[in-house]
Amino acid sequence: MNQQKMKEIFEQTSYVRMGGSAPELRCANYLVSLCEELGLTASLEPFEVAMAEMQSASLIADGKEIECKGYLLAGTHEVEAPLYYLTNVRDPYALSLCKGKIVLLENYLGYWLYQDILKNGAVGFITFDGHANYADRDIDTRELRPYVSNGNKIPGVNINVKSAVSLIENDVKTVKIKLEQKEGVANSHNVVVDLPGKIDQTILLTAHYDTTSLSLGAYDNMSGCVGLLGIMEHFSKNPHRYGLRFVFCGSEERGLLGAKAYAKAHEEELSKIALNINLDMIGCTMGKMIACCTTEEKLVHYISYLGHELGVPISSYQDVYSSDSTPFADKGVPALSFARQAPSNTATIHNRYDTAKLMKMEKMEDDIAFIIAFTERMANAVHCPVSREIPDNMKEALDYYLLRKRKK
């Protein structure tokens, strides 16, 4: 894939494409057409996702309206209560003060934090995002994910950080949250392409194509999708012993939903997958190449050696990566994610600044070439050398990531 084609793909996908939305489906169909240009057949695999349409959302602070966005899937509510700023989310006494309050949180609303404020009697919550020193006053659209609420919903809104600072500066006493929304289900889609091999074993390659509500998603993660297309083009013209299956995953940003849906729908086939190679954020102008391996530690060293062999500096390590590789590792498939991690002051994600301006086509070519070289060694091996077992330390890390265990 040449640089001109890469630029064209980034241009054609420069729009917000949230999981389950019409723009996400538009992007899925575009990916299908790109695969067809390579002479390959791509199919759409739909899966259901929870959806909500917000009719109205408001936040009133001591009688003054504050710009906000209501949490999707948090129900329809109206509640007024004292404001409480929770600064220490691990302190039992601090948590006990949530009772009967609407709680301002400076942490991302994950499962354990939500359960803690719920258990301690909070009646609503406020989160914030953005940067106090940025000129914009953007507010991300967030959702109370079903696996976080478990059906126990209290109202919440998200505001810009500048508004959060003003709440504390002005010593706001009482806030009122009002949400009205319709909840239901819709379809998101995975895009699947097969390149059969010589044996009945497969290497699965994945990347997600959806975005968050403010992002055009060039770096996160059309870059990974362009990478998949480049790898696909290479192997459509070159032999490979193992079969290759490419999955462009939908709704990753909503909790890895596409990868989870694929793993569930194809569970009987997972025993024939030797390895999952995931691409999430490659090809940016700044940053270092990394490989996060939810596998035996031997693969970490193998990738480091390969980097030395090919003259590619790469940081390889063993861990769980917050991307589509994780659901497969949890099902016993050794999985790794490649990324080029940029310093946060050169490239950020999940906001308006994730555009094609972050990308460098020469870096895209370099990253794709390295991943092709790694995939060639795996796909043409007499026997894929990566152990089909997930080691105990990675099983424990998966338990923490997937909320089956809580870190002390």
KOLVO-594540 format. One record per residue (C-alpha): residue number from 1; residue in three letters; x, y, z. Coordinates in pm, whole numbers, plus 50000, padded with zeros to 5 digits. Layout:
% residues N
+-----+-----+-------+-------+-------+
|   k |   r |    xx |    yy |    zz |
+-----+-----+-------+-------+-------+
| NUM | ALA |     X |     Y |     Z |
...
+-----+-----+-------+-------+-------+
This chain:
% residues 408
+-----+-----+-------+-------+-------+
|   k |   r |    xx |    yy |    zz |
+-----+-----+-------+-------+-------+
|   1 | MET | 50000 | 50000 | 50000 |
|   2 | ASN | 50152 | 50329 | 49890 |
|   3 | GLN | 50146 | 50657 | 50079 |
|   4 | GLN | 49890 | 50816 | 49849 |
|   5 | LYS | 49640 | 50537 | 49920 |
|   6 | MET | 49702 | 50566 | 50293 |
|   7 | LYS | 49633 | 50939 | 50283 |
|   8 | GLU | 49316 | 50878 | 50086 |
|   9 | ILE | 49189 | 50631 | 50348 |
|  10 | PHE | 49255 | 50876 | 50631 |
|  11 | GLU | 49072 | 51148 | 50437 |
|  12 | GLN | 48772 | 50925 | 50357 |
|  13 | THR | 48730 | 50822 | 50722 |
|  14 | SER | 48775 | 51164 | 50880 |
|  15 | TYR | 48450 | 51164 | 51078 |
|  16 | VAL | 48319 | 51053 | 51417 |
|  17 | ARG | 48204 | 50689 | 51408 |
|  18 | MET | 48079 | 50579 | 51747 |
|  19 | GLY | 47993 | 50215 | 51809 |
|  20 | GLY | 47642 | 50122 | 51695 |
|  21 | SER | 47588 | 50443 | 51497 |
|  22 | ALA | 47511 | 50497 | 51128 |
|  23 | PRO | 47856 | 50655 | 51067 |
|  24 | GLU | 48020 | 50344 | 51214 |
|  25 | LEU | 47827 | 50128 | 50965 |
|  26 | ARG | 47927 | 50367 | 50686 |
|  27 | CYS | 48291 | 50311 | 50779 |
|  28 | ALA | 48240 | 49933 | 50795 |
|  29 | ASN | 48101 | 49935 | 50441 |
|  30 | TYR | 48394 | 50147 | 50326 |
|  31 | LEU | 48636 | 49891 | 50471 |
|  32 | VAL | 48448 | 49620 | 50282 |
|  33 | SER | 48499 | 49815 | 49958 |
|  34 | LEU | 48872 | 49854 | 50030 |
|  35 | CYS | 48903 | 49478 | 50076 |
|  36 | GLU | 48716 | 49422 | 49750 |
|  37 | GLU | 48964 | 49653 | 49574 |
|  38 | LEU | 49228 | 49398 | 49676 |
|  39 | GLY | 49022 | 49122 | 49515 |
|  40 | LEU | 48911 | 48983 | 49852 |
|  41 | THR | 48569 | 48905 | 49995 |
|  42 | ALA | 48474 | 49076 | 50319 |
|  43 | SER | 48164 | 49008 | 50526 |
|  44 | LEU | 47983 | 49207 | 50795 |
|  45 | GLU | 47905 | 49026 | 51119 |
|  46 | PRO | 47646 | 49223 | 51322 |
|  47 | PHE | 47618 | 49212 | 51700 |
|  48 | GLU | 47384 | 49392 | 51936 |
|  49 | VAL | 47495 | 49683 | 52151 |
|  50 | ALA | 47300 | 49888 | 52404 |
|  51 | MET | 47213 | 50234 | 52276 |
|  52 | ALA | 47052 | 50548 | 52414 |
|  53 | GLU | 46915 | 50869 | 52268 |
|  54 | MET | 46944 | 51163 | 52506 |
|  55 | GLN | 46640 | 51393 | 52490 |
|  56 | SER | 46763 | 51637 | 52752 |
|  57 | ALA | 47035 | 51669 | 53013 |
|  58 | SER | 47094 | 51954 | 53254 |
|  59 | LEU | 47310 | 52043 | 53551 |
|  60 | ILE | 47211 | 52331 | 53778 |
|  61 | ALA | 47468 | 52447 | 54037 |
|  62 | ASP | 47333 | 52685 | 54304 |
|  63 | GLY | 47075 | 52803 | 54052 |
|  64 | LYS | 47320 | 52847 | 53763 |
|  65 | GLU | 47310 | 52617 | 53460 |
|  66 | ILE | 47637 | 52443 | 53375 |
|  67 | GLU | 47699 | 52306 | 53026 |
|  68 | CYS | 47702 | 51927 | 53040 |
|  69 | LYS | 47633 | 51603 | 52857 |
|  70 | GLY | 47426 | 51336 | 53026 |
|  71 | TYR | 47557 | 50985 | 53071 |
|  72 | LEU | 47396 | 50758 | 52814 |
|  73 | LEU | 47232 | 50442 | 52953 |
|  74 | ALA | 47207 | 50603 | 53298 |
|  75 | GLY | 46827 | 50618 | 53285 |
|  76 | THR | 46579 | 50902 | 53320 |
|  77 | HIS | 46605 | 51086 | 53654 |
|  78 | GLU | 46574 | 51418 | 53833 |
|  79 | VAL | 46770 | 51459 | 54154 |
|  80 | GLU | 46886 | 51755 | 54365 |
|  81 | ALA | 47139 | 51715 | 54645 |
|  82 | PRO | 47448 | 51866 | 54809 |
|  83 | LEU | 47765 | 51857 | 54600 |
|  84 | TYR | 48052 | 51649 | 54736 |
|  85 | TYR | 48400 | 51649 | 54578 |
|  86 | LEU | 48551 | 51303 | 54630 |
|  87 | THR | 48928 | 51341 | 54620 |
|  88 | ASN | 49039 | 51012 | 54776 |
|  89 | VAL | 48858 | 50724 | 54611 |
|  90 | ARG | 49029 | 50460 | 54826 |
|  91 | ASP | 48962 | 50607 | 55169 |
|  92 | PRO | 48660 | 50450 | 55347 |
|  93 | TYR | 48586 | 50769 | 55540 |
|  94 | ALA | 48597 | 50984 | 55227 |
|  95 | LEU | 48365 | 50739 | 55053 |
|  96 | SER | 48123 | 50739 | 55347 |
|  97 | LEU | 48064 | 51110 | 55286 |
|  98 | CYS | 47900 | 51026 | 54950 |
|  99 | LYS | 47573 | 50941 | 55124 |
| 100 | GLY | 47288 | 51151 | 54992 |
| 101 | LYS | 47526 | 51356 | 54774 |
| 102 | ILE | 47590 | 51420 | 54407 |
| 103 | VAL | 47957 | 51333 | 54382 |
| 104 | LEU | 48216 | 51516 | 54173 |
| 105 | LEU | 48475 | 51263 | 54058 |
| 106 | GLU | 48817 | 51342 | 53919 |
| 107 | ASN | 48872 | 50979 | 53823 |
| 108 | TYR | 48737 | 50792 | 53523 |
| 109 | LEU | 48411 | 50622 | 53622 |
| 110 | GLY | 48516 | 50258 | 53618 |
| 111 | TYR | 48336 | 49960 | 53766 |
| 112 | TRP | 48487 | 49961 | 54114 |
| 113 | LEU | 48452 | 50337 | 54166 |
| 114 | TYR | 48088 | 50328 | 54057 |
| 115 | GLN | 48016 | 50037 | 54292 |
| 116 | ASP | 48188 | 50220 | 54577 |
| 117 | ILE | 47989 | 50544 | 54544 |
| 118 | LEU | 47670 | 50343 | 54494 |
| 119 | LYS | 47737 | 50134 | 54806 |
| 120 | ASN | 47804 | 50451 | 55005 |
| 121 | GLY | 47475 | 50612 | 54908 |
| 122 | ALA | 47557 | 50860 | 54631 |
| 123 | VAL | 47246 | 50978 | 54446 |
| 124 | GLY | 47425 | 51112 | 54137 |
| 125 | PHE | 47770 | 51185 | 53994 |
| 126 | ILE | 47961 | 51438 | 53786 |
| 127 | THR | 48277 | 51362 | 53587 |
| 128 | PHE | 48493 | 51594 | 53381 |
| 129 | ASP | 48738 | 51580 | 53094 |
| 130 | GLY | 48944 | 51809 | 52873 |
| 131 | HIS | 49242 | 52017 | 52979 |
| 132 | ALA | 49238 | 52330 | 53190 |
| 133 | ASN | 49498 | 52494 | 52964 |
| 134 | TYR | 49334 | 52408 | 52630 |
| 135 | ALA | 49128 | 52676 | 52456 |
| 136 | ASP | 48833 | 52446 | 52381 |
| 137 | ARG | 48546 | 52364 | 52615 |
| 138 | ASP | 48469 | 52028 | 52457 |
| 139 | ILE | 48272 | 51771 | 52655 |
| 140 | ASP | 48294 | 51403 | 52571 |
| 141 | THR | 47979 | 51192 | 52546 |
| 142 | ARG | 48008 | 50912 | 52800 |
| 143 | GLU | 47793 | 50617 | 52895 |
| 144 | LEU | 47718 | 50419 | 53208 |
| 145 | ARG | 47818 | 50087 | 53060 |
| 146 | PRO | 47580 | 49801 | 53141 |
| 147 | TYR | 47854 | 49591 | 53298 |
| 148 | VAL | 47938 | 49886 | 53525 |
| 149 | SER | 47584 | 49959 | 53644 |
| 150 | ASN | 47451 | 49601 | 53656 |
| 151 | GLY | 47107 | 49760 | 53630 |
| 152 | ASN | 47164 | 49989 | 53931 |
| 153 | LYS | 47149 | 50334 | 53775 |
| 154 | ILE | 47195 | 50677 | 53927 |
| 155 | PRO | 47211 | 50988 | 53708 |
| 156 | GLY | 47538 | 51133 | 53593 |
| 157 | VAL | 47670 | 51409 | 53371 |
| 158 | ASN | 48006 | 51490 | 53217 |
| 159 | ILE | 48139 | 51848 | 53207 |
| 160 | ASN | 48450 | 52027 | 53087 |
| 161 | VAL | 48734 | 52054 | 53338 |
| 162 | LYS | 48704 | 52433 | 53343 |
| 163 | SER | 48349 | 52400 | 53470 |
| 164 | ALA | 48462 | 52150 | 53732 |
| 165 | VAL | 48722 | 52395 | 53858 |
| 166 | SER | 48458 | 52667 | 53879 |
| 167 | LEU | 48231 | 52446 | 54092 |
| 168 | ILE | 48506 | 52421 | 54353 |
| 169 | GLU | 48626 | 52782 | 54317 |
| 170 | ASN | 48272 | 52908 | 54376 |
| 171 | ASP | 48213 | 52670 | 54666 |
| 172 | VAL | 47891 | 52538 | 54511 |
| 173 | LYS | 47661 | 52385 | 54772 |
| 174 | THR | 47374 | 52224 | 54583 |
| 175 | VAL | 47344 | 52075 | 54237 |
| 176 | LYS | 47056 | 51934 | 54038 |
| 177 | ILE | 47082 | 51675 | 53761 |
| 178 | LYS | 46802 | 51603 | 53519 |
| 179 | LEU | 46824 | 51334 | 53250 |
| 180 | GLU | 46566 | 51222 | 52998 |
| 181 | GLN | 46659 | 50955 | 52745 |
| 182 | LYS | 46532 | 50660 | 52543 |
| 183 | GLU | 46726 | 50336 | 52572 |
| 184 | GLY | 46730 | 50039 | 52337 |
| 185 | VAL | 46960 | 49826 | 52121 |
| 186 | ALA | 47123 | 49859 | 51780 |
| 187 | ASN | 47376 | 49668 | 51571 |
| 188 | SER | 47746 | 49728 | 51553 |
| 189 | HIS | 47953 | 49526 | 51306 |
| 190 | ASN | 48277 | 49338 | 51268 |
| 191 | VAL | 48430 | 49323 | 50920 |
| 192 | VAL | 48585 | 48981 | 50849 |
| 193 | VAL | 48820 | 48869 | 50570 |
| 194 | ASP | 48978 | 48525 | 50528 |
| 195 | LEU | 49300 | 48430 | 50351 |
| 196 | PRO | 49311 | 48047 | 50368 |
| 197 | GLY | 49642 | 47879 | 50435 |
| 198 | LYS | 49786 | 47533 | 50382 |
| 199 | ILE | 49688 | 47397 | 50725 |
| 200 | ASP | 49377 | 47409 | 50941 |
| 201 | GLN | 49522 | 47664 | 51183 |
| 202 | THR | 49474 | 48039 | 51177 |
| 203 | ILE | 49649 | 48357 | 51285 |
| 204 | LEU | 49395 | 48624 | 51370 |
| 205 | LEU | 49477 | 48989 | 51298 |
| 206 | THR | 49259 | 49262 | 51449 |
| 207 | ALA | 49214 | 49639 | 51467 |
| 208 | HIS | 48917 | 49854 | 51565 |
| 209 | TYR | 48764 | 50121 | 51343 |
| 210 | ASP | 48518 | 50302 | 51573 |
| 211 | THR | 48588 | 50627 | 51759 |
| 212 | THR | 48480 | 50820 | 52065 |
| 213 | SER | 48234 | 51108 | 52039 |
| 214 | LEU | 48484 | 51391 | 51981 |
| 215 | SER | 48747 | 51211 | 51775 |
| 216 | LEU | 48804 | 51170 | 51403 |
| 217 | GLY | 49005 | 50863 | 51498 |
| 218 | ALA | 49303 | 50879 | 51264 |
| 219 | TYR | 49563 | 50768 | 51518 |
| 220 | ASP | 49311 | 50576 | 51729 |
| 221 | ASN | 49254 | 50373 | 51525 |
| 222 | MET | 49220 | 50410 | 51150 |
| 223 | SER | 49598 | 50374 | 51160 |
| 224 | GLY | 49556 | 50015 | 51278 |
| 225 | CYS | 49298 | 49950 | 51006 |
| 226 | VAL | 49533 | 50087 | 50739 |
| 227 | GLY | 49794 | 49855 | 50887 |
| 228 | LEU | 49561 | 49555 | 50852 |
| 229 | LEU | 49490 | 49649 | 50491 |
| 230 | GLY | 49863 | 49672 | 50416 |
| 231 | ILE | 49928 | 49333 | 50574 |
| 232 | MET | 49628 | 49187 | 50391 |
| 233 | GLU | 49755 | 49319 | 50058 |
| 234 | HIS | 50098 | 49166 | 50118 |
| 235 | PHE | 49970 | 48820 | 50207 |
| 236 | SER | 49714 | 48816 | 49926 |
| 237 | LYS | 50019 | 48807 | 49696 |
| 238 | ASN | 50256 | 48595 | 49904 |
| 239 | PRO | 50235 | 48239 | 50042 |
| 240 | HIS | 50152 | 48162 | 50404 |
| 241 | ARG | 50130 | 47823 | 50572 |
| 242 | TYR | 49881 | 47934 | 50839 |
| 243 | GLY | 49546 | 48073 | 50741 |
| 244 | LEU | 49504 | 48446 | 50810 |
| 245 | ARG | 49180 | 48598 | 50930 |
| 246 | PHE | 49144 | 48975 | 50950 |
| 247 | VAL | 48879 | 49128 | 51176 |
| 248 | PHE | 48809 | 49502 | 51180 |
| 249 | CYS | 48632 | 49531 | 51515 |
| 250 | GLY | 48341 | 49759 | 51590 |
| 251 | SER | 48261 | 49924 | 51924 |
| 252 | GLU | 48606 | 49881 | 52079 |
| 253 | GLU | 48580 | 50220 | 52243 |
| 254 | ARG | 48266 | 50106 | 52424 |
| 255 | GLY | 48441 | 49826 | 52610 |
| 256 | LEU | 48602 | 49599 | 52345 |
| 257 | LEU | 48251 | 49494 | 52241 |
| 258 | GLY | 48339 | 49385 | 51888 |
| 259 | ALA | 48621 | 49155 | 51995 |
| 260 | LYS | 48408 | 49016 | 52277 |
| 261 | ALA | 48119 | 48950 | 52038 |
| 262 | TYR | 48349 | 48782 | 51787 |
| 263 | ALA | 48509 | 48560 | 52053 |
| 264 | LYS | 48165 | 48456 | 52177 |
| 265 | ALA | 48017 | 48390 | 51833 |
| 266 | HIS | 48324 | 48192 | 51718 |
| 267 | GLU | 48413 | 48022 | 52046 |
| 268 | GLU | 48427 | 47674 | 51891 |
| 269 | GLU | 48684 | 47799 | 51637 |
| 270 | LEU | 48917 | 47961 | 51889 |
| 271 | SER | 49108 | 47639 | 51952 |
| 272 | LYS | 49234 | 47662 | 51594 |
| 273 | ILE | 49370 | 48016 | 51636 |
| 274 | ALA | 49742 | 47998 | 51706 |
| 275 | LEU | 49794 | 48368 | 51772 |
| 276 | ASN | 49616 | 48703 | 51773 |
| 277 | ILE | 49807 | 49004 | 51638 |
| 278 | ASN | 49630 | 49332 | 51717 |
| 279 | LEU | 49711 | 49680 | 51583 |
| 280 | ASP | 49604 | 49981 | 51786 |
| 281 | MET | 49761 | 50320 | 51706 |
| 282 | ILE | 50060 | 50291 | 51472 |
| 283 | GLY | 50233 | 50528 | 51231 |
| 284 | CYS | 50222 | 50856 | 51425 |
| 285 | THR | 50494 | 51115 | 51374 |
| 286 | MET | 50641 | 51091 | 51724 |
| 287 | GLY | 50673 | 50803 | 51967 |
| 288 | LYS | 50820 | 50458 | 52013 |
| 289 | MET | 50711 | 50123 | 51875 |
| 290 | ILE | 50583 | 49880 | 52140 |
| 291 | ALA | 50459 | 49524 | 52154 |
| 292 | CYS | 50245 | 49430 | 52455 |
| 293 | CYS | 50230 | 49052 | 52487 |
| 294 | THR | 49960 | 48869 | 52680 |
| 295 | THR | 50155 | 48552 | 52619 |
| 296 | GLU | 50445 | 48355 | 52753 |
| 297 | GLU | 50748 | 48572 | 52822 |
| 298 | LYS | 50953 | 48405 | 52547 |
| 299 | LEU | 50763 | 48604 | 52284 |
| 300 | VAL | 50874 | 48929 | 52448 |
| 301 | HIS | 51237 | 48835 | 52390 |
| 302 | TYR | 51167 | 48706 | 52039 |
| 303 | ILE | 51020 | 49041 | 51932 |
| 304 | SER | 51310 | 49230 | 52089 |
| 305 | TYR | 51555 | 49012 | 51898 |
| 306 | LEU | 51359 | 49062 | 51577 |
| 307 | GLY | 51377 | 49437 | 51629 |
| 308 | HIS | 51755 | 49414 | 51657 |
| 309 | GLU | 51772 | 49188 | 51350 |
| 310 | LEU | 51571 | 49431 | 51137 |
| 311 | GLY | 51707 | 49753 | 51289 |
| 312 | VAL | 51375 | 49854 | 51442 |
| 313 | PRO | 51388 | 49988 | 51799 |
| 314 | ILE | 51092 | 49834 | 51982 |
| 315 | SER | 50990 | 49805 | 52345 |
| 316 | SER | 50843 | 49461 | 52403 |
| 317 | TYR | 50688 | 49359 | 52733 |
| 318 | GLN | 50440 | 49123 | 52896 |
| 319 | ASP | 50109 | 49272 | 53007 |
| 320 | VAL | 49740 | 49315 | 52925 |
| 321 | TYR | 49672 | 49582 | 52662 |
| 322 | SER | 49347 | 49779 | 52668 |
| 323 | SER | 49244 | 49679 | 52318 |
| 324 | ASP | 49092 | 49401 | 52109 |
| 325 | SER | 49369 | 49155 | 52192 |
| 326 | THR | 49240 | 49118 | 52548 |
| 327 | PRO | 48915 | 48920 | 52489 |
| 328 | PHE | 49109 | 48666 | 52285 |
| 329 | ALA | 49379 | 48626 | 52548 |
| 330 | ASP | 49103 | 48574 | 52802 |
| 331 | LYS | 48977 | 48283 | 52591 |
| 332 | GLY | 49320 | 48121 | 52592 |
| 333 | VAL | 49450 | 48258 | 52260 |
| 334 | PRO | 49801 | 48405 | 52295 |
| 335 | ALA | 49761 | 48768 | 52190 |
| 336 | LEU | 49976 | 49075 | 52143 |
| 337 | SER | 49921 | 49435 | 52042 |
| 338 | PHE | 50153 | 49650 | 51835 |
| 339 | ALA | 50139 | 50028 | 51875 |
| 340 | ARG | 50351 | 50338 | 51827 |
| 341 | GLN | 50303 | 50524 | 52152 |
| 342 | ALA | 50339 | 50898 | 52118 |
| 343 | PRO | 50427 | 51132 | 52407 |
| 344 | SER | 50103 | 51284 | 52536 |
| 345 | ASN | 50218 | 51634 | 52447 |
| 346 | THR | 50262 | 51538 | 52079 |
| 347 | ALA | 49952 | 51325 | 52019 |
| 348 | THR | 49639 | 51271 | 52224 |
| 349 | ILE | 49337 | 51052 | 52164 |
| 350 | HIS | 48963 | 51055 | 52239 |
| 351 | ASN | 48939 | 51426 | 52157 |
| 352 | ARG | 48927 | 51672 | 51866 |
| 353 | TYR | 49306 | 51660 | 51826 |
| 354 | ASP | 49316 | 51303 | 51692 |
| 355 | THR | 49332 | 51383 | 51321 |
| 356 | ALA | 49542 | 51280 | 51023 |
| 357 | LYS | 49784 | 51561 | 51113 |
| 358 | LEU | 49928 | 51324 | 51376 |
| 359 | MET | 50023 | 51066 | 51115 |
| 360 | LYS | 50342 | 51030 | 50913 |
| 361 | MET | 50310 | 50803 | 50610 |
| 362 | GLU | 50678 | 50699 | 50622 |
| 363 | LYS | 50624 | 50579 | 50980 |
| 364 | MET | 50311 | 50395 | 50868 |
| 365 | GLU | 50516 | 50215 | 50603 |
| 366 | ASP | 50790 | 50130 | 50854 |
| 367 | ASP | 50547 | 50000 | 51116 |
| 368 | ILE | 50353 | 49792 | 50865 |
| 369 | ALA | 50675 | 49646 | 50725 |
| 370 | PHE | 50789 | 49535 | 51071 |
| 371 | ILE | 50452 | 49379 | 51155 |
| 372 | ILE | 50453 | 49200 | 50817 |
| 373 | ALA | 50801 | 49063 | 50893 |
| 374 | PHE | 50683 | 48933 | 51230 |
| 375 | THR | 50364 | 48788 | 51083 |
| 376 | GLU | 50558 | 48616 | 50802 |
| 377 | ARG | 50770 | 48432 | 51058 |
| 378 | MET | 50459 | 48317 | 51246 |
| 379 | ALA | 50244 | 48243 | 50940 |
| 380 | ASN | 50512 | 48041 | 50761 |
| 381 | ALA | 50640 | 47853 | 51066 |
| 382 | VAL | 50633 | 47474 | 51053 |
| 383 | HIS | 50474 | 47510 | 51396 |
| 384 | CYS | 50385 | 47847 | 51549 |
| 385 | PRO | 50643 | 47875 | 51829 |
| 386 | VAL | 50421 | 48072 | 52072 |
| 387 | SER | 50286 | 47852 | 52350 |
| 388 | ARG | 49908 | 47809 | 52331 |
| 389 | GLU | 49884 | 47857 | 52710 |
| 390 | ILE | 49835 | 48186 | 52891 |
| 391 | PRO | 50078 | 48199 | 53188 |
| 392 | ASP | 49945 | 48242 | 53541 |
| 393 | ASN | 50072 | 48599 | 53582 |
| 394 | MET | 49883 | 48702 | 53267 |
| 395 | LYS | 49569 | 48518 | 53382 |
| 396 | GLU | 49581 | 48722 | 53701 |
| 397 | ALA | 49633 | 49044 | 53503 |
| 398 | LEU | 49331 | 48953 | 53290 |
| 399 | ASP | 49125 | 48895 | 53605 |
| 400 | TYR | 49207 | 49247 | 53721 |
| 401 | TYR | 49147 | 49407 | 53383 |
| 402 | LEU | 48816 | 49227 | 53330 |
| 403 | LEU | 48700 | 49309 | 53685 |
| 404 | ARG | 48689 | 48957 | 53820 |
| 405 | LYS | 48937 | 49061 | 54087 |
| 406 | ARG | 49007 | 49395 | 54256 |
| 407 | LYS | 49355 | 49518 | 54331 |
| 408 | LYS | 49410 | 49607 | 54694 |
+-----+-----+-------+-------+-------+
